[in-house]
Amino acid sequence: ATTEIYTLSLHDALPISGTGEAGATVSVEIEGTTQTTTVAGDGTWSVAFDSSAISTGEHTKTITIVTTDASGNSTTSTDTLVVDTVAPVINFNTVEGDNVINAVEASNGVTLTGTGEAGASIVVTFQGQQQTTTVAGDGSWSVNYAASSIAAGTYSSDFSVVSTDAAGNSTTSTHTVTVDTETTASVNGPIAGDNVINGTEQSAGVTLTGTAEAGSTVVVTLGAASHTVTANASGNWSSVFHSFEIPTGIASLQAQAVSTDLAGNTTTTASTTVAVDTSTYASISSNSAGVDNTVNQSESQAGVTFTGTSEANATITVSVGGILRTTTADASGNWSALYESGSLTGEYGTTVTVTAQDAAGNQFTSTAIPLAIDTLVNEPVIELVNDNAAHTYYDISTAGGTDTYTANTLETNGTVGGSISGTPFAGGTMTNFAFGTPVSDGTHLVVTAADTAGNSSSTLLLHDQGGTEAGATNHVGLSQFNIDAIELGFSDNVDLTLNEADIKALSNNSDTVTIHGGTDDKVNILGAVDTNTNQTIDGDLYNVYTIGTDGTTLIIEDDIVVSVI
């Protein structure tokens, strides 16, 4: 008889067949188990051993075959049975060093490797695509997957390996990898609130904040300075750039963040332009408030304008002793601030400063410049008149000697006589005016006091016995004076009539006129209201009257007879 050698795979039934003399009996024995059959008429025979009759593993067994023909002749032969019921081993190497495929690794393609039984076939299925290879003699295997085979994103993916050895035994195993080809990062803005770093912010340092994938390493750059930080579990990061890392003056910086996540993916944020503007300036023109840095009455009434220069479009705040005015510099950096009429009054020394705040928030305050406010001058008080029986004046005297005093006549033809300078006497407490040509009755006088600030105030001295307003308060020459007082006391029986317009026309200093006189004098006021209030001037009592609604006031000595019409 002839036999064949078989290799047994795991749990398979073992068929053994051969040829012999037709009708002969064939006994086949393996590991103590015997199977018997008869050679068929065509000379073939076969038997089958259940898998349980063969021990598993990798080994060889002897097959003993005894053939006995009808005449009783027997032949014994042996063959070798190779048994291989062990499935091939499959091992996987770590993919890309950490079983995570990042964007760079995916873009380069991925090689899957491992070990197995030499000579075994390998079928790898990954992302729906199969690759085949054979385990090399050293037990290693590898297959390559191109970048196009790996879908972008963040997810887990299995690759399955089926290994089949020469005996037909096969093993299937899977290995899980993480695909992570994406990451994110951002820089919060605006930086420093408006993408402009001013002087205060530069001094304090600037904090950049943003987001990234949790655990990512973030390299934050502002200008030439870079810091490395780590995003926290919530994906937030921050980095403080100190004053010494930020330039001063005017500069433009780029802010950016480069984030690398735990998978090794890197992303770069868009660059943000951050302006640095750490200073500003301002100045006051030297001729502000006049050339003498003194605000007098006429300047105060006209309104005082301060001018200067600064950074274009800066907000300007001018302070005069704490009285503030705000304006904005124009595109050329010029500015002006108006203190409206009457807002700077009195007699005191102070300073003026200008503070500029530019669009970046920088502030600058100029050095304080001394400024005098002097809007007060007292009208002359007529103390003495030297006249004769015809009431012709030879000289007059006024109280005070520190100001400059002059006297002018109001001529009956409507002109104003030339100025006569007064001469101080009595230790400078009084001023005397001596008239070379005596002033006859009916010619009124204007006595003016002027101080060094340019303020002037005049007293109209009525010189007309039984006189009225004719040629006096309505004299056309009065427009060149500031008549703040009218003296009736050196003429007898004056009967003066005034209305609101008359009073306003007398002085540019104010709309208040004080009238001195005696019991023989009378003042008629059109449209006046007695306020029932009093003032005391040099020990004498004066009554206060108002006309209209805008502050026109008469202060009239109590001895004068007042008629409100």
C-alpha positions in Angstrom: 0.0 0.0 0.0 1.1 3.6 -0.5 0.3 6.5 2.0 0.4 10.3 2.2 1.7 12.6 4.9 -0.8 15.1 6.4 -0.5 18.3 8.4 -3.2 18.6 11.0 -4.6 22.0 11.7 -6.4 22.8 14.9 -9.6 20.8 15.5 -9.8 19.4 12.0 -10.7 15.7 11.4 -7.7 13.9 9.9 -8.4 12.0 6.7 -5.7 9.4 5.7 -5.9 7.7 2.3 -3.9 5.5 0.1 -4.0 2.6 -2.5 -3.6 -1.1 -2.2 -4.8 -4.5 -3.4 -8.5 -4.5 -4.0 -10.3 -6.3 -1.2 -7.3 -6.1 1.1 -7.9 -5.0 4.8 -6.1 -1.8 5.8 -5.5 -0.9 9.5 -4.2 2.6 10.3 -2.9 3.3 13.8 -1.9 6.8 15.3 -1.2 7.3 18.9 -2.9 4.1 19.9 -6.0 4.7 17.9 -6.7 2.4 15.0 -9.0 2.9 12.1 -9.8 -0.1 9.7 -11.1 -0.2 6.2 -11.1 -2.3 2.9 -9.4 -1.3 -0.3 -12.0 -0.5 -2.8 -12.3 -2.2 -6.2 -10.4 0.7 -7.8 -7.5 0.1 -5.4 -8.1 3.2 -3.1 -8.8 3.4 0.5 -9.3 6.1 3.2 -9.9 6.4 6.9 -10.6 9.4 9.1 -9.4 10.2 12.7 -11.4 12.5 14.8 -9.4 15.5 16.0 -9.8 14.3 19.6 -7.7 11.2 18.7 -4.7 13.5 17.9 -2.9 15.5 20.6 -2.7 19.2 19.8 0.4 21.3 19.5 3.3 21.3 17.2 4.9 17.9 16.9 5.2 14.7 14.6 3.6 11.4 15.0 4.2 7.9 13.4 1.4 6.5 11.3 1.5 2.7 11.2 -0.4 1.0 8.2 -1.0 -2.8 8.1 -2.4 -4.2 4.9 -3.6 -7.8 4.7 -4.9 -9.3 1.5 -7.4 -12.2 1.1 -4.6 -14.8 1.2 -3.5 -13.5 4.6 -0.4 -11.8 3.4 0.4 -8.7 5.5 2.5 -5.7 4.8 3.4 -3.0 7.4 4.5 0.5 6.5 5.0 3.7 8.4 4.8 7.4 7.6 5.2 10.6 9.5 2.3 12.8 10.6 3.2 16.5 11.2 0.8 18.0 13.7 0.4 21.9 13.8 -2.6 23.0 15.7 -1.1 26.3 17.1 -2.5 29.6 15.7 0.2 32.1 14.7 1.0 34.8 17.3 0.3 38.5 16.3 2.0 41.3 18.1 1.7 45.1 17.5 4.3 47.8 17.8 3.3 51.2 19.2 2.1 53.3 16.4 4.0 56.6 15.9 5.6 56.2 19.3 2.4 56.9 21.3 -0.4 55.2 19.5 -1.6 58.7 18.5 -1.5 59.8 14.9 -1.2 63.6 14.7 -1.5 65.9 11.7 2.2 65.8 10.7 2.4 62.0 11.1 -0.8 61.6 9.1 0.4 63.8 6.3 3.6 61.7 6.0 1.6 58.5 5.9 1.6 55.9 8.7 3.5 52.6 8.8 1.9 49.9 11.0 4.4 47.3 12.3 4.5 44.2 14.5 5.8 40.7 14.9 4.3 37.3 14.0 5.1 33.7 12.9 7.8 33.7 10.2 6.2 33.0 6.8 2.7 33.6 8.0 0.5 35.9 5.7 -0.7 39.2 7.2 -3.9 41.0 6.1 -4.2 44.4 7.8 -7.5 46.3 7.6 -7.4 50.0 8.6 -9.9 52.8 7.9 -11.7 50.4 5.5 -8.5 49.6 3.4 -6.6 46.4 3.3 -2.9 45.9 3.0 -1.2 42.4 2.8 2.3 41.2 3.6 4.2 38.2 4.9 6.0 37.9 8.2 9.7 38.1 7.5 12.2 35.5 8.6 13.1 37.6 11.7 9.4 37.6 12.7 8.7 41.2 11.7 6.0 42.7 9.4 5.0 46.1 8.3 2.4 47.8 6.0 2.2 51.4 4.9 -0.9 53.6 4.7 -0.8 56.7 2.6 -1.9 60.1 4.0 -5.0 59.9 1.8 -6.0 56.8 3.7 -6.3 58.6 7.0 -9.3 60.8 7.6 -8.6 64.1 9.4 -10.2 64.8 12.8 -10.0 63.6 16.3 -11.3 60.1 16.9 -10.3 56.5 17.8 -9.7 53.9 15.1 -8.9 50.2 15.2 -6.7 48.3 12.8 -7.4 44.6 12.4 -4.7 42.0 11.5 -5.5 38.5 10.3 -2.4 36.2 10.3 -2.5 32.7 8.6 0.4 30.3 9.0 1.5 27.6 6.5 -0.6 25.0 8.3 -3.7 27.2 7.7 -4.1 28.2 11.3 -5.2 31.9 11.6 -5.4 34.5 14.3 -7.3 37.8 14.2 -6.3 40.7 16.5 -7.1 44.4 16.7 -5.2 47.4 17.9 -6.6 50.8 18.8 -5.0 54.1 17.9 -6.1 57.6 18.3 -6.2 59.9 15.3 -5.8 63.5 16.3 -5.0 65.8 13.4 -6.5 69.1 14.6 -6.0 71.7 17.4 -7.2 75.2 18.0 -5.8 78.4 19.6 -6.8 82.0 20.0 -5.6 85.3 21.4 -8.3 87.2 23.2 -8.7 90.8 22.2 -8.6 93.7 22.0 -5.2 93.6 23.8 -5.0 96.2 26.5 -8.7 97.0 25.8 -8.2 98.7 22.5 -5.1 97.2 20.9 -3.2 100.3 22.1 -0.7 100.1 24.9 -0.5 103.5 26.6 2.1 104.8 29.2 0.1 103.6 32.2 -0.4 100.1 30.7 3.2 99.9 29.6 4.4 100.7 33.1 2.1 98.1 34.7 2.7 95.4 32.1 0.3 93.9 29.7 -1.4 90.5 30.1 -2.2 88.5 27.0 -4.9 85.8 27.3 -6.4 83.2 25.0 -7.6 79.7 24.6 -6.1 76.5 23.3 -6.7 72.7 23.7 -6.3 71.7 27.3 -2.7 70.8 28.2 -1.4 72.5 25.1 2.0 74.2 25.1 1.5 77.8 24.0 4.3 80.1 22.9 3.0 83.7 23.2 4.8 86.5 21.4 4.4 90.2 21.8 6.9 92.1 19.7 10.4 90.7 20.4 9.4 89.0 23.6 8.1 85.4 23.8 6.8 83.4 26.7 5.8 79.7 27.0 2.7 78.8 29.0 0.4 75.8 29.3 -3.3 75.9 28.7 -5.2 74.8 31.8 -7.9 72.1 32.0 -10.5 74.6 30.8 -8.3 75.5 27.8 -7.4 79.0 29.0 -4.0 80.5 29.1 -2.4 83.8 30.1 1.0 85.5 30.0 2.2 88.8 31.5 4.6 90.9 29.5 6.5 93.2 31.8 7.3 96.8 31.3 10.9 96.0 30.3 9.7 93.8 27.5 7.5 96.5 26.0 9.0 99.5 24.2 8.2 103.1 25.1 7.3 105.9 22.7 5.6 105.1 19.5 5.8 101.6 18.1 3.9 98.8 16.4 4.0 95.3 17.8 2.7 92.0 16.5 1.0 89.6 19.0 0.6 85.9 18.2 0.3 82.5 19.8 1.6 79.1 18.6 -0.1 76.2 20.3 1.1 72.6 20.3 -1.3 70.1 21.7 -0.6 66.8 23.5 -0.8 65.0 20.2 1.9 67.2 18.7 -0.4 69.2 16.5 0.6 72.8 16.0 -1.5 75.8 15.1 -0.6 79.5 14.8 -3.1 82.3 15.5 -3.5 85.2 13.2 -1.2 88.1 14.0 -2.7 91.0 15.8 -1.2 94.5 15.5 -0.8 96.3 18.8 0.1 99.9 18.8 2.4 101.3 21.5 1.8 105.0 22.4 3.2 105.8 25.8 3.4 109.6 25.9 1.7 112.8 24.9 2.4 116.5 25.4 0.7 119.9 25.6 1.8 123.6 25.9 0.2 127.0 26.5 1.0 129.8 24.2 3.0 132.6 25.8 0.5 135.2 24.8 -2.5 133.5 26.3 -4.5 135.9 28.6 -2.7 138.9 27.1 1.0 139.6 27.1 1.2 140.3 30.8 -0.4 137.1 32.2 -2.9 139.3 33.9 -6.7 139.2 33.3 -8.2 142.6 33.9 -11.9 143.6 33.8 -12.2 144.4 30.1 -10.4 141.1 29.2 -12.6 139.2 31.6 -15.8 140.7 30.1 -14.6 140.0 26.6 -13.9 136.4 27.6 -10.4 135.0 28.0 -9.1 132.5 25.4 -6.1 130.3 26.2 -4.4 128.7 23.2 -1.7 126.1 22.7 -0.5 123.0 21.0 -0.7 119.3 21.7 -1.0 115.9 20.1 -3.6 116.0 17.3 -7.2 115.3 18.5 -6.1 115.2 22.2 -8.7 116.1 24.8 -7.5 119.3 26.5 -8.4 120.4 30.0 -7.3 123.9 31.0 -7.3 124.8 34.7 -7.2 128.3 36.1 -7.0 127.8 39.8 -9.3 124.8 39.6 -11.8 126.4 37.2 -11.8 124.0 34.3 -12.6 124.3 30.6 -12.4 121.3 28.2 -11.8 121.3 24.5 -10.3 119.1 21.7 -7.2 119.8 19.7 -7.6 119.9 16.0 -5.9 117.6 13.4 -2.9 119.9 13.5 -2.6 119.8 17.3 -3.8 123.4 17.9 -6.3 124.0 20.6 -8.1 126.9 22.2 -10.2 127.1 25.4 -12.6 130.0 26.2 -13.3 131.3 29.7 -16.6 133.1 28.9 -17.3 136.6 30.0 -17.3 137.1 33.7 -16.0 133.6 34.6 -12.6 134.9 35.8 -13.2 137.8 38.2 -11.8 139.1 41.4 -8.4 140.0 42.5 -6.0 137.2 43.3 -3.0 135.3 42.1 -3.3 131.8 40.6 -1.8 129.5 38.0 -2.9 128.1 34.7 -2.1 124.5 33.5 -3.2 122.4 30.6 -3.7 118.7 30.7 -3.8 116.7 27.5 -5.1 113.2 27.1 -4.5 111.5 23.8 -6.5 108.7 22.1 -4.3 106.1 23.7 -5.2 107.4 27.2 -1.8 109.0 27.9 -1.9 112.2 30.0 0.4 115.1 30.3 0.1 118.2 32.5 2.1 121.3 31.7 4.1 123.2 34.2 1.9 125.7 36.1 2.2 129.3 34.7 1.5 132.2 37.2 -1.6 134.1 36.3 -3.1 137.2 38.0 -6.8 137.8 38.0 -7.4 141.5 38.6 -10.8 142.7 37.6 -11.4 145.1 40.5 -10.8 148.8 40.7 -12.6 151.2 43.0 -14.3 154.2 41.6 -12.8 157.5 42.9 -14.5 158.9 46.0 -14.7 162.7 45.8 -13.7 164.0 49.2 -13.1 167.8 48.8 -14.2 170.5 46.4 -12.6 173.9 46.6 -15.0 176.4 45.1 -16.3 179.9 45.5 -19.7 181.5 45.9 -20.4 181.1 42.2 -19.7 177.4 42.6 -16.6 177.6 40.4 -14.2 174.8 41.2 -10.5 175.6 41.7 -9.4 172.1 42.7 -10.9 168.8 44.0 -9.5 165.9 45.9 -10.2 162.2 45.9 -9.5 159.5 48.4 -6.8 157.1 47.5 -3.3 157.5 46.0 -2.1 154.1 44.8 -3.9 154.1 41.5 -3.4 156.6 38.7 -6.1 159.3 38.8 -7.1 161.7 36.1 -10.0 164.2 35.7 -11.8 165.4 32.5 -14.4 168.0 32.0 -17.6 167.4 30.1 -18.0 170.4 27.9 -21.4 171.8 27.2 -20.7 171.4 23.4 -20.6 167.6 23.9 -16.8 167.3 23.9 -14.5 166.0 26.6 -11.8 168.2 27.9 -8.2 167.1 28.2 -7.1 164.9 31.0 -5.7 166.5 34.2 -3.4 164.3 36.2 -3.9 164.1 39.9 -1.1 164.7 42.5 -0.9 162.4 45.5 -0.7 164.1 48.9 -1.4 163.3 52.5 1.1 160.5 52.5 -0.4 159.0 49.3 -3.9 158.6 50.9 -5.4 161.3 48.7 -5.1 162.8 45.2 -5.5 166.5 44.3 -6.5 168.0 41.0 -5.7 171.7 40.6 -7.4 173.4 37.7 -5.4 176.1 35.9 -8.6 177.4 34.6 -11.4 177.2 37.2 -14.3 175.0 36.2 -17.5 177.0 36.1 -20.8 175.8 37.4 -22.6 173.7 34.7 -19.5 171.9 33.6 -19.5 168.4 34.9 -16.3 166.4 35.8 -15.3 162.8 35.3 -12.7 161.5 37.7 -11.1 158.2 36.7 -9.0 155.8 38.7 -6.8 153.3 36.6 -4.7 150.5 38.1 -1.6 148.7 36.8 -3.8 145.9 35.4 -5.5 148.2 33.0 -8.8 148.4 34.9 -10.5 151.8 35.1 -13.5 153.1 37.0 -14.9 156.6 36.9 -17.1 158.8 39.1 -19.3 161.4 37.4 -19.2 164.6 39.5 -22.3 166.6 38.7 -21.4 170.3 38.8 -24.6 172.1 38.2 -26.8 173.6 40.9 -30.4 172.3 40.3 -29.0 170.2 37.5 -30.7 167.3 35.8 -29.5 164.5 33.6 -29.2 166.9 30.7 -25.5 167.3 29.7 -24.6 164.9 32.5 -25.7 161.3 32.4 -26.7 161.7 28.8 -23.5 163.5 27.7 -22.2 161.8 24.5 -18.6 161.9 25.8 -19.4 159.4 28.6 -19.0 156.5 26.3 -15.2 156.6 26.7 -15.5 156.1 30.5 -16.7 153.4 32.8 -19.0 155.5 35.1 -19.5 153.3 38.2 -20.5 156.1 40.5 -22.4 159.5 40.4 -21.6 162.1 42.9 -24.5 164.6 43.5 -23.4 165.9 46.9 -21.4 168.9 45.8 -24.3 170.5 43.8 -27.6 171.6 45.3 -31.0 170.3 44.4 -30.1 167.9 41.7 -33.1 166.2 40.1 -31.8 163.2 38.1 -33.9 160.8 36.1 -32.6 157.4 35.0 -33.9 154.3 33.2 -32.4 150.8 32.6 -30.8 151.8 29.3 -29.1 154.8 30.9 -27.6 152.7 33.7 -26.3 150.0 31.3 -24.7 152.6 29.0 -22.7 154.2 31.8 -20.1 151.5 32.3 -18.6 148.4 30.7 -17.4 147.2 34.1 -20.9 146.2 35.3 -24.5 147.2 35.2 -24.4 148.5 38.8 -24.1 152.3 39.6 -23.7 153.8 43.0 -25.2 157.3 43.6 -23.9 159.6 46.4 -25.8 162.7 47.5 -27.8 164.4 50.2 -31.3 165.2 51.2 -31.7 168.0 48.7 -31.1 165.6 45.8 -33.7 163.5 44.1 -33.4 160.5 41.8 -36.3 159.3 39.6 -36.0 155.7 38.4 -38.2 154.3 35.7 -39.3 150.7 36.2 -37.3 150.1 39.4 -38.0 147.7 42.2 -37.0 148.5 45.8 -35.3 145.3 47.0 -35.7 146.5 50.6 -32.1 145.6 51.2 -29.3 147.9 52.2 -25.5 148.3 51.9 -23.2 150.2 54.1 -20.5 152.2 52.3 -17.9 154.1 54.4 -20.3 154.1 57.3 -23.3 155.5 55.3 -26.4 153.5 54.5 -27.4 152.9 50.9 -30.7 151.4 49.5 -30.6 148.9 46.6 -32.9 149.0 43.6 -33.1 146.8 40.6 -34.4 147.3 37.1 -35.3 144.6 34.7 -34.4 140.9 35.0 -30.7 140.8 34.1 -29.1 142.4 37.2 -29.2 146.1 36.4 -28.8 147.7 39.9 -28.8 151.2 41.5 -27.2 151.6 45.0 -28.5 155.0 46.2 -27.4 156.8 49.4 -30.2 156.7 52.0 -30.4 160.6 52.2 -31.4 161.0 48.6 -35.1 161.2 47.8 -35.9 158.3 45.4 -39.0 158.2 43.2 -39.8 155.0 41.5 -41.8 155.7 38.3 
